[in-house]
Amino acid sequence: PAIDAPIVLKDSENIKMAAVVFSDTHITNAAFRGYNLECGLEDVKNSAQKFDAFIISGDITDLSDNASYEITRDIIRNADIFDNVIFAAGNHDIRFAYKDRIEYIMGIQSEFLNKEITTPYYSHDINGYTVIVMNSDEQQLERAVISDEQLAFLDSELSRATAEGKPAFVVAHQPLADTHGLPGVWATGGDLGKQSYQVREILTKYNNVFYLSGHLHTGIYEKSL
């Protein structure tokens, strides 16, 4: 645990914004799932670095039931570490009863950020740096569907966020096509979906844009670079 070897970031005095990024927590009522999240946040809490944000890039829960979201919310609130908590919705979160589930997640997100989230996609500024969250606009089993409206929003927000040379961060559950060993590591549902190349084209228009995703459960290894 970090209490024995505290997390220390390099050049910490000059860090402008620091975030902890998890993915695929797959919380259920099984005790070990919540315990794993609690242990991870305990390490963060005992670290030598103050973090400004906590991000989960999708598959927050395994079954998208209200009880599992309540468990997740309680664990994060009880840890009492972060001023900003940001969720992207994964396929496990919205693959069934899409409208009900995405609205429920938007409600939780509104509570954490203390502002009204009215669309599945949104942006949030932290210490002057922009985090853009992308979510599927339709129900899908594994991939996502990104509407023209969301693509336009992404383009507009990145233009604003990077105008002064600052980095920007885009959070989505699924990785882009042809990255992280795809399609070899998951041929049938591992990437963002049909709009993946359009998203990539928008991302690469701007400098210093970082795309944060999960979904593959592979960690970081040679095929992810």
C-alpha positions as CSV (number, residue, x, y, z in Angstrom):
1,P,0.0,0.0,0.0
2,A,1.0,3.6,-0.6
3,I,1.3,4.2,3.2
4,D,4.5,2.1,3.0
5,A,5.8,3.5,-0.2
6,P,3.9,6.8,-0.9
7,I,3.1,7.7,-4.5
8,V,5.4,10.6,-5.4
9,L,5.2,12.2,-8.8
10,K,8.2,13.7,-10.4
11,D,8.6,17.5,-10.2
12,S,5.4,17.6,-8.1
13,E,5.7,21.3,-7.3
14,N,5.2,22.2,-10.9
15,I,2.2,19.9,-11.6
16,K,-0.7,21.9,-12.9
17,M,-3.4,19.2,-12.7
18,A,-3.1,15.6,-11.5
19,A,-5.7,12.9,-12.0
20,V,-6.2,9.3,-11.1
21,V,-7.6,7.2,-13.9
22,F,-9.3,3.8,-13.4
23,S,-11.3,1.7,-15.8
24,D,-13.5,-1.4,-15.8
25,T,-14.2,-1.5,-12.1
26,H,-17.2,-3.7,-12.8
27,I,-18.7,-3.1,-9.3
28,T,-21.4,-5.5,-8.2
29,N,-22.7,-6.5,-4.8
30,A,-19.9,-9.0,-4.5
31,A,-17.7,-7.7,-1.7
32,F,-14.4,-8.2,-3.4
33,R,-15.3,-5.8,-6.2
34,G,-15.9,-2.9,-3.9
35,Y,-13.0,-3.9,-1.7
36,N,-10.6,-3.6,-4.7
37,L,-11.8,-0.1,-5.4
38,E,-11.5,0.8,-1.7
39,C,-7.9,-0.4,-1.6
40,G,-7.0,1.5,-4.7
41,L,-8.4,4.7,-3.3
42,E,-6.7,4.1,0.0
43,D,-3.3,4.0,-1.8
44,V,-4.2,7.3,-3.5
45,K,-5.3,8.8,-0.2
46,N,-2.0,7.8,1.5
47,S,0.1,9.1,-1.4
48,A,2.3,12.1,-1.2
49,Q,0.6,13.8,-4.1
50,K,-2.7,15.7,-4.0
51,F,-4.9,14.7,-6.9
52,D,-7.4,17.0,-8.5
53,A,-9.7,14.4,-10.2
54,F,-10.8,10.8,-10.3
55,I,-11.8,9.4,-13.7
56,I,-13.4,6.0,-14.4
57,S,-13.3,5.4,-18.2
58,G,-16.3,3.1,-18.3
59,D,-17.8,-0.2,-17.1
60,I,-18.3,1.4,-13.7
61,T,-20.6,-1.5,-12.8
62,D,-21.0,-5.0,-14.2
63,L,-24.8,-5.2,-14.5
64,S,-25.7,-1.5,-14.5
65,D,-28.0,-1.9,-11.5
66,N,-28.8,1.0,-9.1
67,A,-27.3,-0.8,-6.1
68,S,-23.9,-1.2,-7.7
69,Y,-23.8,2.5,-8.6
70,E,-24.7,3.3,-5.0
71,I,-21.9,1.2,-3.8
72,T,-19.5,3.0,-6.1
73,R,-20.7,6.4,-5.1
74,D,-20.4,5.6,-1.4
75,I,-16.9,4.3,-1.7
76,I,-15.7,7.4,-3.6
77,R,-17.5,9.8,-1.3
78,N,-16.2,8.0,1.8
79,A,-12.7,8.2,0.5
80,D,-13.1,12.0,0.4
81,I,-10.1,12.6,-1.8
82,F,-11.3,14.3,-5.0
83,D,-12.9,17.6,-5.9
84,N,-13.8,16.3,-9.3
85,V,-15.1,12.8,-10.2
86,I,-15.7,12.0,-13.8
87,F,-17.4,8.9,-15.3
88,A,-17.6,7.6,-18.9
89,A,-20.2,5.0,-19.5
90,G,-19.0,1.6,-20.7
91,N,-20.8,-1.1,-22.6
92,H,-21.7,-2.9,-19.4
93,D,-23.3,0.3,-18.1
94,I,-25.6,1.0,-21.0
95,R,-25.9,-2.2,-23.1
96,F,-29.5,-2.7,-21.9
97,A,-32.2,-0.2,-21.3
98,Y,-30.0,2.5,-22.8
99,K,-32.2,5.6,-22.1
100,D,-32.9,4.8,-18.5
101,R,-29.3,3.9,-17.8
102,I,-27.6,6.8,-19.5
103,E,-29.9,9.2,-17.8
104,Y,-29.2,7.6,-14.4
105,I,-25.4,7.9,-15.0
106,M,-25.9,11.5,-16.1
107,G,-27.7,12.2,-12.8
108,I,-24.9,10.7,-10.7
109,Q,-22.4,12.7,-12.8
110,S,-24.3,15.9,-12.2
111,E,-24.2,15.3,-8.4
112,F,-20.4,14.7,-8.4
113,L,-19.6,17.8,-10.5
114,N,-22.3,20.0,-9.0
115,K,-23.6,21.0,-12.4
116,E,-26.4,19.7,-14.7
117,I,-25.3,17.2,-17.3
118,T,-27.9,17.2,-20.0
119,T,-26.3,15.1,-22.8
120,P,-24.3,11.8,-22.8
121,Y,-21.2,13.8,-23.8
122,Y,-19.9,16.9,-22.0
123,S,-16.8,18.7,-20.9
124,H,-15.4,19.8,-17.6
125,D,-12.6,22.2,-16.8
126,I,-10.1,21.4,-14.0
127,N,-7.5,24.0,-13.1
128,G,-7.9,25.5,-16.5
129,Y,-7.5,22.1,-18.4
130,T,-10.4,20.5,-20.2
131,V,-11.6,16.9,-19.9
132,I,-14.1,15.9,-22.6
133,V,-16.2,12.8,-22.0
134,M,-17.6,10.8,-24.9
135,N,-20.4,8.2,-24.5
136,S,-22.4,6.2,-26.9
137,D,-25.5,7.9,-28.2
138,E,-27.3,4.6,-28.8
139,Q,-27.6,1.2,-27.2
140,Q,-24.8,-1.2,-28.3
141,L,-23.6,-4.5,-27.0
142,E,-19.9,-3.9,-27.1
143,R,-19.0,-0.8,-29.3
144,A,-20.4,2.7,-29.3
145,V,-22.3,4.9,-31.7
146,I,-21.1,8.5,-31.9
147,S,-23.6,10.9,-33.4
148,D,-22.8,13.8,-35.7
149,E,-23.8,16.1,-32.9
150,Q,-21.2,14.6,-30.6
151,L,-18.5,14.7,-33.2
152,A,-19.2,18.4,-33.7
153,F,-19.1,18.9,-30.0
154,L,-15.8,17.1,-29.7
155,D,-14.3,19.2,-32.5
156,S,-15.6,22.5,-31.0
157,E,-14.4,21.7,-27.5
158,L,-11.0,20.6,-28.6
159,S,-10.6,23.8,-30.6
160,R,-11.4,25.8,-27.5
161,A,-9.4,23.7,-25.0
162,T,-6.2,23.8,-27.0
163,A,-6.3,27.3,-28.3
164,E,-3.7,28.5,-25.9
165,G,-1.4,25.5,-26.3
166,K,-2.7,23.6,-23.3
167,P,-3.2,19.9,-23.4
168,A,-6.7,18.4,-23.5
169,F,-8.0,15.1,-22.3
170,V,-10.7,12.9,-24.0
171,V,-12.2,10.1,-22.0
172,A,-14.2,7.2,-23.6
173,H,-14.7,3.6,-22.8
174,Q,-13.6,1.9,-26.0
175,P,-10.2,2.5,-27.6
176,L,-9.8,3.7,-31.1
177,A,-9.6,1.2,-33.9
178,D,-6.2,-0.2,-34.8
179,T,-4.6,0.7,-31.4
180,H,-3.7,-1.4,-28.4
181,G,-3.3,-4.5,-30.5
182,L,-6.7,-4.2,-32.1
183,P,-8.2,-5.9,-33.9
184,G,-5.9,-8.8,-33.0
185,V,-6.7,-8.8,-29.3
186,W,-10.5,-8.4,-29.8
187,A,-11.8,-8.6,-33.4
188,T,-15.6,-8.5,-32.7
189,G,-16.1,-5.6,-30.3
190,G,-12.9,-4.1,-29.0
191,D,-12.9,-0.6,-30.6
192,L,-15.0,2.5,-30.4
193,G,-17.1,1.5,-33.5
194,K,-18.0,2.9,-36.9
195,Q,-17.1,6.4,-36.0
196,S,-13.6,5.6,-34.7
197,Y,-11.8,7.0,-37.7
198,Q,-13.8,10.2,-37.6
199,V,-12.9,10.6,-33.9
200,R,-9.3,10.0,-34.7
201,E,-9.3,12.6,-37.5
202,I,-10.7,15.2,-35.0
203,L,-8.3,14.3,-32.3
204,T,-5.3,14.6,-34.6
205,K,-6.3,18.1,-35.8
206,Y,-5.0,19.4,-32.4
207,N,-1.8,19.3,-30.5
208,N,-1.4,17.7,-27.1
209,V,-4.7,15.7,-27.0
210,F,-4.7,12.6,-24.8
211,Y,-7.3,9.9,-25.3
212,L,-8.0,7.8,-22.2
213,S,-9.9,4.5,-22.6
214,G,-10.4,1.1,-21.1
215,H,-12.5,-1.9,-22.2
216,L,-9.8,-4.3,-23.2
217,H,-8.7,-5.5,-19.7
218,T,-5.2,-5.9,-21.1
219,G,-3.3,-3.3,-19.1
220,I,-0.2,-1.7,-20.6
221,Y,2.1,-4.0,-22.6
222,E,3.9,-4.0,-25.8
223,K,0.8,-4.1,-28.0
224,S,-0.7,-1.1,-26.3
225,L,2.0,1.2,-27.3
